[in-house]
Amino acid sequence: MKRYIGMRLVYLLITLFVITTATFFLMKQLPGTPFDEEKLNRLPVEERQLLYASYGLDQPVYVQYVRYLANVVQGDFGTSFT
């Protein structure tokens, strides 16, 4: 019985990993940014770069992915843009 519960837990963790990975990379494939492009284009380049840096969007995708997984493990799903 304990082995059965252990296997179900392993399957659960694998499923969660696959879902979070798919979600991250599918969101990366969508066009645009999380910011309103009209307002973003009015900002000077320096401020736009600071905005991207504050959310880590200036980092390579693999760095963003590792940071995303670390935050998901801690229960931090980021800032809501709504």
N, C-alpha and C positions, 0 to 999 in steps of 0.2 A: 504493500500500500504506500509506504514512504517513497519507494522508487517511482511509482506512478505519479505521485504528486511532484516529485523532483523533475521528472521528464516534462510534465505539463508546465512547470515553471520555466524550464529551459526553452520550450516552444514559445511561451509567452514573451520571453526576452528577445528571442530571435525575431518574432513577429513585430514587436515594438521597434527593434532596430531597423528592420526592413521598411516599415511604415515611415519612421522619422527620416531615414535616408532618402526614400522616394519623395517625400514631401519637400525636403530641402532642395533636391536637385530639380524637381519639377517647378518649384517656385523660382529657381535661378534661370530657368529656360523661358519664363514669361517675359515679354517685352516691357520696357519701362523700369521705373524705380519706385520705391515706396513714397516718394515725394512728388508733389504737384509740379509737373514739368514747366508750366507757365511761370509759376512763382520762382522756381529754381533757376530758370534762365535769366531772371532779372538780377540775381545775386552776382556779385563779383566772383571771379574764379577762385580767389583765396578763401572766401567764405563758403563757397560750394565744396571746396576740398576739405575744409574743417568740418563741415556737416557730414560728409562721407566718412571722414576719419573718426568722428565721434561715434558712429554706428558700426565701424569696422568694415564698411563697404569698399574701402580702398585696399584691403588685404586680398591676397590670392584666395581662390575658392576653397582650396584645401584647408587653409587657416580658418576661414569662416566656418567650414564644416566641423572642424574639431572644436571650435569655440561653441558652435550650436549644440553639438552633442554634450559637451561639458555642462552647458546651461540647462539642457533638457534633463540630464541626470539630477541636477539640483532643483528642478521644478521651476526654473526661470525661463519663461517663454518669450521674453523680450518686451519691448515697448509697443503698445497698441498705437497704430497710426490713425485710428478713427477719431 
